[in-house]
C-alpha cells in the first residue's frame, strides 16, 4: 500500500514538473517571422467585451509567456485615430508597467510625428517601431517599454480611441517580431527568434481579474440614494446620483485615463438627467496637448462590466453655458421629443438589466487643467462617508451630477420653451 502511494506521489511530482516545461515549450513555439496575427481584438462597440470598455475605442492585445532574454519589435504605421498608445502589463498583478503615447513615439524616418504635425504627402505613411525589453537591458533603441524579467505572463495592449476610416485607423495592425538580447555591450545583438504564441486574454481576464473587479466596482452601489415610491410626492426634492472615483489599479487600466463612476438601480417608470461642464478636447494635431483633455466620454454599462451605450465629446450637444445635459431613459417617444426640444442629449437605456454603472472618463488631462479626476479620493472598503468624497466636491461643475425622477416629473419640471 505504502509503495503504491510512494509511486503515486512521485508520479504527481513528475507531472507537476513536466506540465510547466511542456507548456513553456508549446508557448515558445511561435513563428520566427514578423507578423500581425498575434493580436486579440476587443472592439468597443461589441457589448460582449467586458471591463467597461469605451464604445468608441478598440483594444488589441498580445499576451505571451515570458521566456527570458527576449525582446520584441512592434512595427506599424501611425493610425488615423484621435489617440493611440501601447501599455505593458504583468498578469501577476495586472497593473501597468509603463506606456508610450502616440505623440511620444519617434518615427522610423526621423520626420516629425504625425500626431503633432498635420499629415502631408511626405509624412502620411510614417512608420514606427516600438521595442519591448526586459528591465535593465543596455540599449540605444528608441520607443522602449520594459517588463520585469521575473514576470511569468506579459501583456502588451494597443489602444485606439475615436478611430477613423475603420477599426484599425486605416492601417494594418502592427507586426510583432521576437529577437534575442546580448547585454554584454551597449549595442544589442539582434537574432530573430521564435516569439511566444499568443494567449487568449479574454478568458484570463474574465476568470481571474473580473471577480475582484466586480466586487470593487460594487462598492459604488452603497452611495445610491433611492426614496421608496410610496414615500415620494411630485414636489419632493429629487434623489441625487453622485459620482465617485474608483481605484482601477490591477485591472489592465489605461495609464492615460481617469474615471468617475455612478451606480443606478433602475426603478419602474424612472429616468435620469445628468449635467456637467464639458472640458475642451483635442480635435487633431494642431491642438494636441493644448486643450483641457484629449478626450472625454460618458458610458452606460452594467455590473458585469459590459458597455452598452455612450456619448463622446465631439458628438455632445452643449448649452449656451458650455454644459452637457443628458437624459438617460427607455426609448419613450414623449421623453425623446421633450429631450430634443430642450436641446439635450438623449441616451437610451438599451440593456435588459436594471442595475447600471455610469462610467465617465477624462483622457490625458492637461496638467494645467484645474479639474483633475486624480485629485478625487477613490472609494474603498473602508469608505464610511460617501458624501465627502463625491467628485463634485473636488471638480465642481466638471463633475457629472445626476437626478432620478419619474416620467411625469421630467415632463413637468423640464418644460420646453418652443413657441408654437
N, C-alpha and C positions, 0 to 999 in steps of 0.2 A: 504493500500500500504506500509506504513512505517513498519507495523507489519510484513509483509511478508519479507521485506528487512532485518528487525532485525533478524528474524529466519534464513534467508539465511546466514547472516553474522555470526551468532553464529554457524551455521552448518559448515561453512567453517573453522572457528577457531577449532572446534572439529575435523574436518577432518585432519587439519594440525598437530594436536596433536596426533591423533590416528595412522596416517600413519607411523611416525618415530618409535612409540612404536611397531607397528606390524612388521615393517621392522627389527628392532633390535631383536624382538622375533624370527623372521624367521632366521636371520643370526646367532643367537646364538643357533640354534637347531641342530648343527652337532653331529657327533658321539662322544662317550666318549673314544672310543678305539684308540690306536695309529695306524695310517695307512698312506699310502703314496699316497692316491687318491686325495689329495687336490691340487697337483701341476698342474699348467697350463704349457704346453710345448711350447717353441718357438725355433724351430730348425733353426740354422743359414743359412743353405743352402736352406731353404724354402723362395722363393722370394716374398711370401705374408706377411712376417714378417717385420714390419716397424721399424722405429727409427734406421736405418743404422746399423744393426747387423753385426758382423763379420761372414763371411761364415763358418769359422772353429770353431765357438763357439756355444754352446747350452745354453739356458736360461730356468730356471724353476722358476715359481713364485707362491707364496701363498699370496693372497690379502684378508684381513679379516677386519671386523668391530671390533674396539677396545671396548671390553665390560668391561674394567677396572678390576683391581685386578686379571688379569690372566697372567700367564707365559706360555711359550711353550718350550717343549723339541723336538729338531730335532735330531734324531738318525740315523746314517748311517755308511757305510763303505767308507774308502778313495778310490776314483775312480782312474782308470788308465788314467790320463789326464796330460797335461803339466801344467795346472793351474786350481784351483777351489776356489771359495770364496762364502761367504754369505754377502749380503748387506741388511741393513734395511732402509726403506723409509716411510715417512709420505706422503700420497697422497694429503695433504693440500697444500704442496709446491713442491712435487715431488723431493725433494732434499735428498741425502743420509744422514742418521743419524749416520752411522758407518758401518764398515765392519770388517770381520775377514778372513784372507787369509790362504790357505792350510797349509803352514809351521808353522803358528802361532797356529794351533789347537792342543790341547793336546789330546792324545789318551785316551780311557777309561781304558786301562790296565796300563797306565803309561810308556809303552815302547816308544822308540824313534819314532817320527812322520815319516812315510814312505816317506814324501816329502823331508826330509833332511837325509834320510838313505836308502841305497839300499834295495829293497824288498828281504826278505828271507822267508824260510818256517815258521819262527816264527812270522813274522810281516805282511805277505802279506794279512791277513784277518783282519787287525786292524780296530776297530770301534771308532767312536767319538760321542759326544753329545754336541750340541750347544744349549745354553739357551737364549731365548728371554724374556726380563724382562722390566717392566716399570722403568723409571729413578728413582734414589734414593731408590731403593729396597735394604734392607740389605740382604746380601747373601755371601756365600763362594763357589758358584758354578763356575766351570771352563767354559771357552769358552762362554762368555756372550756378547750379543748385546742388547742395551737398546733402548726404544722408549718412546716418550713423553706420559704421561698419558692422556693429553687433546686431543691428535690426534684422529680423527674420524675413518679414514681408514689407515691401515698399510699394507705394502708390504714387504715380505722378498724374495730376489732374489738369487737363487743358479745358479752360472755360471760355466761352464766347457769349457775350451779352448783346442783345439787340442786334442780332446778325442780319445782314442784308443779303440779297441775292438768293441764298439757300442756307441750309442748316450749318454749313461749314464756312460761311462767309465768302463763297465764290471761289474757294481754292481747295485742293485736295487736303485731307488730313496729313500731318507731317509724318515722315518716315522715322523709324527708330532703328538704331544700329548699336550693337554692343562691341566693346573693344577692351583689350587687356591694358593694365596700368603698370608702369615701371616707375617707382618712386625714387629711384637712385639718383636722378638728376632733375633739374627744373623742367626740362622738356619731356613731356610724356611720350613714351614709345607706344605707338598705336598698332595693335594687331587685332584684326577683326576676329571676333569670337561669336559662338552661338549665343544668342540672347535668350534669357529665360522665357518660357511660354507664358502667355497672359492668363491670369486668373479672373474669375467672374466676381467682380466687386459687388454686384447686386446681391448675390446670395450671402457673401461675407457680411455686408453691412446689415442686411435685414435679420440675420441670425445672431450676430454678435453685437453690433452697435445699437441697433434700433430699440431693443427693450429698455436700455438705460436712457436713451434719448427721450422716449415716450414718457418715462417716469419723470424726468427732469422738466420737460415741457408741461406736464400735467399740473405742476405747481401753480401755473398761472390761473387755473380754474378756481383757486382759493380766493382770488381777488374779485370774482364776479359779484355783482350787486343785482339781485333779482327780487323784486317785490311780488309777492303772490298775487295772481289775477283777482282774487276775491277781496283783496285789500286795496286795490287801485281804484282811483276815480279819474275822470277826464281832466281834472285840474291839478292832480298830483304832479310834483316835480318828477321828471323822467329819470329813470335809472341810468347812471353813467357807465361807460365802458372804458376802463382805464387801460393804459399801455405800460408795459414794463420791459426792462432789459433782461436778457437771458444769457446765461453762460453757455456759449457754444463750443468751448474748448473740448477737444476729443471726439468731435463728430464730423471730421473731414471738412472743417469750416474753411470758408474763403478768407484768406488773410486781409482782403480789401473791403469786406462787408461788415457793417454793424447793424444789429437787428433790434427791433422792438416787437413785442408780442402782446396780443389781447385774446381773451377767451370769450366765447359766446355759447351758451346752451340755449338753443332756439326754443322759444315758446310759441304756442299756437297764435296765428294771426299777428305775428310780430315782425318788425323790420328795424333797420338800424341806419342812423345817419352819422357820418364822420366828417370832421373838418380839421384842416391843418394848413399851415403856411407852406407853400411849395418852395424848396430851395432852388436856386439856379442850377442848371445842369449843362453838361458838355454836349455839344452838337456835332463836333468834328475837330480835326487837328488844329484849327485856328484858335479855339478857346480851351484846349486841353490844359488841365491844371490851373485854369483861370476862373472857374466857377465854384460855387459852394460845394457841390458834389459832382462826381462824374455821372451818377445815375441814381434814381430812386424808383421804388415800386411798392405797390400795396397789393397784397395777395390773400386770397381766401383758400385755406387748407383745412385739414381735419386732424384729429388727434392721432391718427395713424400715419401722419406726416405726408399725406398726398396733397398736391396742389390742384385746384380746380378752376380758379379764375384770378384775374389780375388786372391792374391798371398801372401803366408805366408813365413816367414823367411827360414825354412828348405827346402822349395821347390824352392827357388830362385837360379838362376844361377848368380854367381859373376864373374867379370872380374879379371884380374891379380892384379888390384889395390884395390880390395875389394869393387867395386861399383856394384850396381844393375842397369841394363838397361832394361826398359820395353817399349814395343811397344804396344799401345792400338789402335786397328783398327778393322774394319769389317773383316770377315773371307775371305780375299783375298789371293789366292794361291801364288801370286808373293810376297806379303808382308810377309806372313808366311815363305816362303822359304828363303827370304833375312834375316829375323829375326833369323832363325836357323843358317844360315851361319855366322852371326855376333856373335853368342853365346849370343844373347839377350833373354829376356823373352817375350813371346807373350801373350797378354791378349785380348780376343775377346770382342768387343763392342756387347754384346749379349742381348741387350734390345731394344725395339722399340721406345724409347724416344730419342729426340735429346738433351735434357738438362741433364747433368750428374753432380754428385758430387763425387769427389775422396776423400776418407777418408783414411788417413794414421795414424796408431796408434802405440804408444810405450806403452807396459805394464810393470809396476813395474821397472821403470828405476833405476839403481843403483845410490844412492846419489852422488857417486864419478864420475859418468859419466858427462862429461862437456857439452854435448848437451841435455839439459833438455827442453822438449817441454813446460813445465810450465813457462819457462823464456820468452816465446814469448807472447807479449801482445795480448789478444784476440780482434778481431774486434767487433764493436758495431754500433748502430745507429749514434753515434757521430763521427765515424771514417771518417775523411776528406781525409787523405793521406794514401792510402793503401800500397804504396811502402815502407814507412819507417818501417812498421810493418810486412813486409814479413818474413817468417820463416828463409830464408837463411841468413838474417842479424844477426840472433841470434844463429843459429845452424850450419852455414857453410855448408860443404858437406853433413852433416847428414840430411839436409832438402831436400825433393824431389824438383826437378826443372824440368819443362816440356817445350816442344816446340810443336807448332802446325804447320802442314805442309800438302801439298798435297801428293798424292801417287808418282807423278813424282819427287817431291822434295826429298822425302825419298829415292827413288831408286838411285837418282843422288848423294845425299850427303853421304849416308851410303853405301859405296862400300865394297863388300866382298873381303877379302884377300885370299880366297881359290884359290889355283893354280890347274889348270886342269892337 
